Amino acid sequence: MPDALSSRLERRILERDLLPLAPPEAGDIVSPYYDGLSIRNLPHTVMRLLDGKAPTEWLGTEPLDPALWERYWGQVKRVVLFISDGLGWRLLQRMVAADPELAQVVADLTGPGTLTPLTSVVPSTTASALPVMWTGGSPIATGLLGTQLFLREFGTLASMLHYAPVAGRHRADALEDWGLDLSTLLPLETLGEALKKRRVTSYLLLQKDLLGSGLSRVMHRGVDRVVRHIGYTDMWVTLHDLLRRTRREKCFINVYWNAVDAVSHLYGTVAEQALAEIGRQLADLRDVICAEDVADGRTLLLFVADHGHTPVTEVVHLLDHAPVIEALRCGPGGQERLANLYLREGFRAQVEDYFREHMPGKFFTLRPDDAQAAGLFGPEPPHPEAGARLGDLIVIARDGIAGSVRPPGPLTNASRHGGLSADEMLVPLLMRTF
C-alpha cells in the first residue's frame, strides 16, 4: 500500500494543472511535473550523485525532489537505472493491493528505499520519453514530440521509432538514405557523453535486436560499453554478471526491457499475460540485486517506467469523418491517444468545431501554441523544428478511446498510451541501495 511519502508526492502531482482552461470533455488529466517529479529529472539526479555537483552546462539543472535523492548524496558510487517500458504506477498499485505474494516481492525489492510515483512526459510514449531520460531535456527541447512526426525537411510523415517514412514499405533507418544524420538529430548532450567527460564509465545492457537501431544511435551516444542479451532469461544472467564485475566501480548502468509494453499492446494492460510479465520481472530483479556477490552497499537502483498504459475499448476511425479527412494535408502525427493534425490552410477552426460538436465525449483539441505556452511539452526553449512537427491542432483522446486513420478492423492493440490519463502519465520510481 502507498506510504506517506508516495501519497504526498502523488497529491502534489495531481494538483499540478497545466491546462486550467481545458474543456469539461477533457475529463481527468494528469499534467507532467517537469520540475522535480518526472522522468525528465532522472538524468540530472544521476549526474548529481555520480559527479558530485550540478551539471550546469546541461539544459536545465533540475534533479528529482530532494526528498527522493538527497539521502544518497555522497553515499553512492554506482547507479543502476532499469527502465521497464510500459509499467504504470496505478496498475502496479492495484496489483500489489490484490496479490499478497506480489506485495511481498515489491516489499523485498524496495527494502529500505522508496517506491513513489513520477510523471511521464507529453506525449507519454517511448519515442519521446526515452530521449528525455538520456538527456534531461523535455520533448519540446529534443524535438522528438511523438511516435510519428511530419519532417518538413524530407516532406514526409516519419516513424520516430524506426526512422523511416510511414507510407509504403521501407527498411528501418531508411531516412538515412535521404540525408538524415542520426548523430545530430538530438541536439543535446546525452547522459553517456556527459559522464564520459567526467570519466565515469557507462554501461548499456540492451536486447541484441535493438542494438544499432536508429533510436539507440540517437540516444546512446557516448556510452562506453554495450552489453547485449538475446531474450528474457539471459538478460538476468547477464545483468548479474555485469553487476558482479562492476562491484565497487564508479559507473552508470542502464538496462532497458520492453516486454510489459509489448505484451500490453497485444493482450491488454490488465490481461493475465501482462500481469504475469510484471510479476515475474519484479521477482527476477529482486533476486539479482539481493545476490550477495553483487552488493557493495554503495549502489543505487532506480527502477522506473517511461509511461503506463490504458485499456482501449473503442477506436474512432477518422476515415468515417469526412470534414476531418478533407482538412488533412497528410496523415496524423503523434499517436492514437494524442495526435498531431497537419491541416490545409484555413481549415483549423472547422476541424475544432467538428470535434467539439460531433465527438465531445471522446476527444478534445488544443492549439499547439497554447499547449507550448502552458508548458505541456516542457519548459525549455523549443527545438527549431518543434512547431512544424507539432502541426496545426492537437487532438487528445479521453479514457478508453483512440483515433485512427487505418481502415476499420479488429482491435489489434488492446491497450495504448500517449495521452494524459493517470494510467498513462503516472509511472513508478523505486529507489534503494544494495
C-alpha positions in Angstrom: 0.0 0.0 0.0 1.2 3.6 -0.6 3.2 5.1 2.3 3.1 8.7 3.4 5.8 9.9 1.0 4.3 8.3 -2.1 0.8 9.6 -1.1 2.2 13.1 -0.6 4.0 13.2 -3.9 1.1 11.8 -5.8 -1.1 14.5 -4.4 1.4 17.1 -5.5 1.4 15.7 -9.0 -2.4 15.6 -9.2 -2.7 19.2 -8.0 -0.5 20.4 -10.9 -2.7 21.6 -13.7 -1.0 23.0 -16.8 -4.4 23.2 -18.7 -6.7 25.0 -16.4 -8.9 26.1 -19.3 -9.3 22.6 -20.7 -13.0 21.9 -21.6 -15.2 19.7 -19.5 -14.9 17.0 -22.1 -11.2 16.7 -21.3 -12.1 14.6 -18.3 -9.4 13.8 -15.6 -6.0 14.6 -16.9 -2.5 14.5 -15.3 -0.1 17.2 -16.2 3.7 16.4 -16.4 5.7 17.6 -13.4 8.9 18.5 -15.2 10.5 20.4 -12.3 11.2 17.6 -9.9 8.7 14.8 -10.2 9.1 13.5 -13.7 11.3 11.2 -15.7 12.9 14.3 -17.1 14.7 14.8 -13.7 16.3 11.3 -13.6 19.5 12.0 -15.7 20.1 15.2 -13.7 19.8 13.2 -10.5 22.3 10.6 -11.8 24.7 13.4 -12.6 24.4 14.9 -9.2 25.1 11.6 -7.5 28.0 10.5 -9.7 29.6 13.8 -10.4 29.0 15.4 -7.0 27.8 18.7 -8.4 25.2 20.2 -10.7 25.9 19.8 -14.5 25.4 23.5 -15.1 26.1 23.2 -18.8 23.2 20.9 -19.3 19.8 22.2 -20.5 18.2 22.8 -17.1 19.6 21.5 -13.8 16.5 20.1 -12.0 17.1 16.8 -10.2 14.3 14.9 -8.6 12.6 16.3 -5.5 15.2 16.3 -2.7 13.0 14.1 -0.5 13.8 11.3 -3.0 17.6 11.6 -3.5 19.4 13.8 -1.0 19.8 10.9 1.4 22.1 9.2 -1.1 24.3 12.3 -1.5 27.9 11.3 -1.0 27.0 7.6 -0.4 26.7 6.3 -4.0 29.4 5.2 -6.4 27.4 3.1 -8.8 23.9 3.9 -10.3 21.7 1.2 -12.0 18.8 2.6 -14.0 16.4 -0.1 -15.0 13.7 1.1 -17.4 10.6 -1.2 -17.7 8.8 0.0 -20.8 5.0 0.5 -20.2 4.6 -0.2 -16.5 2.1 2.2 -15.0 2.0 3.3 -11.3 -1.7 2.9 -10.9 -1.6 -0.6 -12.4 1.3 -1.6 -10.1 -0.6 -0.3 -7.0 -3.7 -2.3 -8.0 -1.7 -5.4 -8.5 0.1 -5.1 -5.1 -3.2 -4.5 -3.3 -4.8 -7.6 -4.9 -1.8 -10.1 -4.6 -0.1 -10.6 -1.2 2.7 -12.6 -2.9 3.5 -9.8 -5.3 3.2 -7.3 -2.4 6.0 -9.2 -0.6 8.1 -9.2 -3.8 7.8 -5.5 -4.1 8.5 -5.0 -0.4 11.6 -7.1 -0.7 12.7 -5.3 -3.8 12.1 -1.8 -2.2 13.8 -2.8 1.0 14.8 0.3 3.0 14.2 2.5 -0.1 11.2 4.2 -1.5 8.5 3.5 -4.1 6.8 6.6 -5.4 5.1 8.0 -8.5 6.6 10.2 -11.1 5.0 11.6 -14.2 6.0 10.6 -17.7 6.3 13.3 -20.4 3.8 14.6 -23.0 3.3 12.7 -25.2 3.5 9.6 -22.9 5.2 7.4 -25.4 8.6 5.7 -25.8 9.9 7.7 -28.8 9.5 10.9 -26.7 10.2 9.6 -23.2 13.4 7.6 -23.7 15.4 10.6 -25.3 14.2 12.6 -22.3 15.7 10.0 -19.9 19.0 10.1 -21.8 19.4 13.9 -22.0 17.3 15.6 -19.3 15.7 17.8 -22.0 11.9 17.6 -22.3 10.2 16.8 -25.6 10.0 20.4 -26.7 13.8 20.6 -26.4 14.6 17.3 -28.0 12.2 17.8 -30.9 11.1 14.2 -30.6 7.4 15.0 -29.9 5.7 11.8 -30.9 5.9 8.4 -32.4 5.1 9.8 -35.9 6.1 13.3 -36.9 6.0 15.3 -40.1 9.6 16.1 -41.0 9.3 19.1 -43.3 13.0 18.8 -44.4 12.0 15.5 -46.1 8.4 16.3 -46.8 7.1 13.1 -45.2 5.4 11.7 -42.2 8.1 9.6 -40.4 8.3 7.0 -37.7 10.4 8.2 -34.8 10.9 4.7 -33.6 12.2 3.3 -36.9 13.3 6.5 -38.7 11.6 5.5 -41.9 8.6 7.0 -43.8 5.3 5.8 -42.5 3.8 5.3 -46.0 5.0 2.3 -48.0 7.5 -0.3 -47.2 10.9 0.8 -46.1 13.8 -0.7 -44.1 14.5 0.6 -40.6 16.5 3.8 -40.7 15.7 4.4 -44.3 15.7 8.2 -43.8 19.5 8.0 -43.5 19.5 7.3 -47.3 17.6 10.6 -47.6 20.2 12.5 -45.7 19.1 12.2 -42.1 22.1 12.5 -39.7 21.2 10.4 -36.6 24.3 11.7 -34.8 22.9 15.3 -34.8 19.2 14.6 -34.8 19.1 15.0 -31.0 20.7 18.5 -30.4 21.5 17.9 -26.7 24.4 16.3 -24.8 23.5 12.8 -23.8 24.0 11.3 -20.4 26.7 9.0 -21.8 28.6 11.9 -23.3 28.3 13.9 -20.0 29.5 11.0 -17.9 32.4 10.4 -20.3 33.6 14.0 -19.8 33.7 13.3 -16.0 35.5 9.9 -16.5 32.6 7.9 -15.2 32.2 4.7 -17.1 28.7 4.0 -18.6 27.3 0.6 -19.5 24.2 -0.2 -21.6 22.5 -3.6 -21.3 20.2 -4.0 -24.3 18.5 -6.6 -26.3 20.5 -7.6 -29.4 17.7 -6.7 -31.8 17.7 -3.1 -30.6 21.4 -2.6 -30.8 22.3 -0.4 -33.7 18.8 0.8 -34.2 18.2 4.4 -35.1 16.7 5.3 -31.8 19.6 3.6 -29.9 22.2 5.5 -32.0 20.4 8.8 -31.3 20.2 8.3 -27.5 23.2 6.2 -26.6 26.0 8.4 -27.9 28.9 8.4 -25.5 28.1 5.1 -23.8 31.4 3.3 -23.1 30.4 -0.3 -23.1 27.4 -2.0 -24.6 26.4 -5.4 -23.3 23.9 -7.4 -25.3 21.4 -10.1 -24.4 19.1 -12.2 -26.6 15.9 -12.7 -24.6 14.4 -12.6 -21.1 16.2 -15.3 -19.3 19.7 -14.5 -20.4 19.1 -10.8 -19.5 19.1 -11.6 -15.8 22.2 -13.8 -16.0 24.0 -11.1 -18.0 22.8 -8.4 -15.5 24.0 -10.5 -12.6 27.4 -10.9 -14.2 27.7 -7.2 -15.1 26.8 -6.2 -11.5 29.3 -8.7 -10.1 32.1 -7.4 -12.4 31.4 -3.7 -11.7 31.1 -4.1 -8.0 32.8 -1.2 -6.2 33.4 0.6 -9.5 32.2 4.1 -10.1 29.9 3.7 -13.0 26.4 4.1 -14.5 24.5 1.0 -15.8 21.3 1.3 -17.9 19.0 -1.6 -18.5 16.0 -1.4 -20.8 13.4 -4.1 -21.2 10.3 -3.6 -23.4 8.1 -6.7 -22.6 5.5 -5.0 -20.4 4.7 -2.5 -23.2 4.7 -5.2 -26.0 2.6 -7.6 -24.1 0.2 -4.9 -23.0 -0.3 -3.8 -26.6 -1.1 -7.3 -27.7 -3.2 -8.6 -24.9 -4.2 -5.6 -22.9 -2.6 -3.9 -19.9 -4.8 -5.8 -17.4 -4.6 -9.2 -19.1 -3.2 -12.2 -17.4 -0.2 -12.1 -19.8 0.7 -8.6 -18.8 0.3 -9.1 -15.1 2.4 -12.3 -15.3 5.2 -10.4 -17.0 5.2 -7.6 -14.4 5.2 -10.1 -11.5 8.0 -12.2 -13.0 10.1 -9.2 -13.9 9.9 -7.7 -10.4 10.7 -11.1 -8.8 13.7 -11.7 -11.0 15.1 -8.2 -10.4 14.7 -8.7 -6.6 16.7 -12.0 -6.9 19.5 -10.4 -8.8 20.1 -7.4 -6.6 19.8 -9.4 -3.4 22.6 -11.8 -4.5 25.5 -11.5 -2.1 28.1 -11.2 -4.8 26.7 -8.0 -6.5 26.1 -5.8 -3.4 28.7 -3.3 -2.3 26.5 -1.0 -0.2 27.2 1.9 -2.5 25.0 1.1 -5.4 21.7 2.9 -6.1 19.0 1.1 -8.0 16.5 3.3 -9.9 13.6 1.2 -11.3 11.3 3.2 -13.4 9.0 3.1 -16.4 8.8 5.5 -19.4 5.0 5.6 -19.4 2.0 3.5 -18.5 -0.9 2.0 -20.5 -4.7 2.5 -20.6 -7.2 0.0 -21.9 -8.9 1.0 -25.2 -12.5 -0.1 -25.8 -13.3 2.0 -28.9 -11.3 3.1 -31.9 -12.8 6.0 -33.7 -12.0 5.7 -37.4 -11.4 9.2 -38.7 -11.9 7.9 -42.3 -15.6 7.9 -41.3 -15.5 11.7 -40.6 -15.2 13.5 -44.0 -14.7 17.0 -42.6 -11.6 15.9 -40.8 -10.2 13.9 -43.7 -10.8 16.7 -46.1 -8.8 19.1 -43.9 -5.7 16.9 -43.6 -2.7 17.5 -45.8 -1.1 14.3 -44.7 -1.8 11.6 -42.1 -1.9 12.4 -38.4 1.3 12.5 -36.5 1.8 11.7 -32.8 0.0 8.6 -31.7 -3.6 7.4 -31.5 -4.2 8.8 -28.0 -2.6 12.2 -28.7 -2.4 13.1 -32.3 -0.9 16.0 -34.2 -3.0 17.1 -37.2 -1.3 18.7 -40.2 -4.1 20.8 -41.8 -4.7 22.6 -45.0 -4.7 26.4 -44.8 -7.9 27.8 -43.3 -9.4 24.5 -42.0 -8.3 24.6 -38.4 -11.5 26.3 -37.0 -13.7 23.9 -39.0 -11.9 20.9 -37.5 -12.0 22.3 -34.0 -15.8 22.9 -34.3 -16.3 19.4 -35.7 -14.6 17.6 -32.9 -16.4 19.8 -30.3 -19.8 19.3 -31.9 -19.6 15.7 -33.0 -17.2 13.9 -30.6 -17.3 15.9 -27.4 -17.2 12.8 -25.1 -14.3 11.2 -27.0 -11.7 13.9 -27.8 -10.8 17.5 -27.1 -8.5 19.7 -29.1 -5.6 22.1 -28.2 -3.8 24.5 -30.4 0.0 23.8 -30.3 0.9 27.4 -29.4 -1.4 27.2 -26.3 0.0 23.8 -25.3 3.5 25.1 -25.6 2.7 28.3 -23.6 1.2 26.1 -20.9 4.4 24.1 -20.7 2.8 20.8 -21.7 5.8 19.7 -23.7 8.4 21.1 -21.3 9.8 24.4 -20.0 12.9 24.9 -22.2 13.2 26.9 -25.5 11.7 24.8 -28.3 13.7 22.8 -30.8 13.9 24.7 -34.1 11.5 22.1 -35.8 9.1 21.8 -32.8 6.4 24.0 -34.3 6.4 22.2 -37.7 6.4 18.8 -36.0 3.5 19.6 -33.7 1.4 20.7 -36.6 -1.8 22.8 -36.5 -4.0 21.0 -34.0 -3.5 18.5 -31.2 -6.3 16.0 -30.6 -6.3 14.3 -27.2 -8.5 11.2 -26.5 -10.4 10.5 -23.4 -10.1 7.3 -21.5 -11.0 4.2 -23.5 -10.8 6.0 -26.8 -8.2 6.0 -29.6 -8.3 7.6 -33.0 -7.1 6.0 -36.2 -7.0 6.6 -40.0 -6.4 2.9 -40.7 -9.3 1.0 -42.2 -11.8 -0.5 -39.7 -10.7 -3.9 -38.5 -10.2 -6.0 -35.3 -8.9 -4.2 -32.3 -5.2 -5.2 -32.5 -3.9 -3.0 -29.7 -5.9 -3.8 -26.6 -4.3 -1.0 -24.7 -2.4 2.1 -25.7 -0.6 5.2 -24.4 0.5 8.7 -25.4 -2.4 10.5 -23.7 -2.9 12.3 -20.4 -4.8 9.8 -18.2 -3.4 8.8 -14.9 -2.8 5.2 -16.1 -0.6 6.6 -18.9 1.1 9.5 -17.2 2.0 8.1 -13.7 4.9 5.7 -13.5 6.6 4.0 -10.6 10.1 5.0 -9.3 11.7 2.5 -7.0 14.9 3.7 -5.3 17.1 1.6 -3.0 20.7 0.9 -2.3 22.3 -2.5 -2.2 
